[in-house]
Amino acid sequence: MTKLKRSAIPDDRPLKITIELPAAVHRDLVVCADCLNGQHACVSQAGDEPCRT
């Protein structure tokens, strides 16, 4: 694996990064976001499963 070179960001411009995630991780993140957004009583958008609390 290549080591990342980190340094200070010279200004406050927004950065755009892209990562690839397995579908299962994406679904889990969507479920987590649904629950954190207070949608505990709603059905998750990821797989029609109720949020687990």
C-alpha positions in Angstrom: 0.0 0.0 0.0 1.3 3.4 -0.9 1.9 5.7 2.1 0.0 9.0 2.0 2.0 12.2 2.2 0.2 14.6 4.5 0.9 18.3 4.8 -0.9 21.4 5.9 -3.7 22.7 3.6 -2.6 26.2 2.6 -6.1 27.7 2.3 -9.7 27.0 3.3 -10.9 25.8 -0.1 -13.1 22.7 0.1 -11.6 19.5 -1.0 -13.3 16.7 -2.9 -12.4 13.1 -2.3 -13.7 9.9 -3.8 -13.7 6.5 -2.2 -15.0 3.2 -3.2 -17.0 1.2 -0.7 -18.6 -2.2 -0.9 -22.4 -2.1 -1.3 -22.9 -3.7 2.2 -20.9 -0.9 3.8 -22.9 1.8 1.9 -26.2 0.2 3.0 -25.0 0.1 6.7 -24.0 3.8 6.5 -27.4 4.7 5.0 -29.2 2.8 7.9 -27.0 4.5 10.4 -27.7 8.0 8.9 -31.4 7.2 8.9 -31.3 6.4 12.6 -29.2 9.4 13.5 -31.6 11.6 11.7 -34.4 10.7 14.1 -36.2 8.3 11.8 -36.4 5.5 14.4 -40.0 4.9 13.7 -39.6 5.0 9.9 -38.5 2.3 7.6 -34.9 2.7 6.4 -34.4 3.5 2.7 -31.7 0.8 2.6 -33.5 -2.5 2.2 -36.9 -1.7 3.8 -35.6 -2.8 7.3 -36.7 -1.0 10.4 -34.0 0.9 12.2 -32.4 -0.9 15.1 -32.0 1.1 18.3 
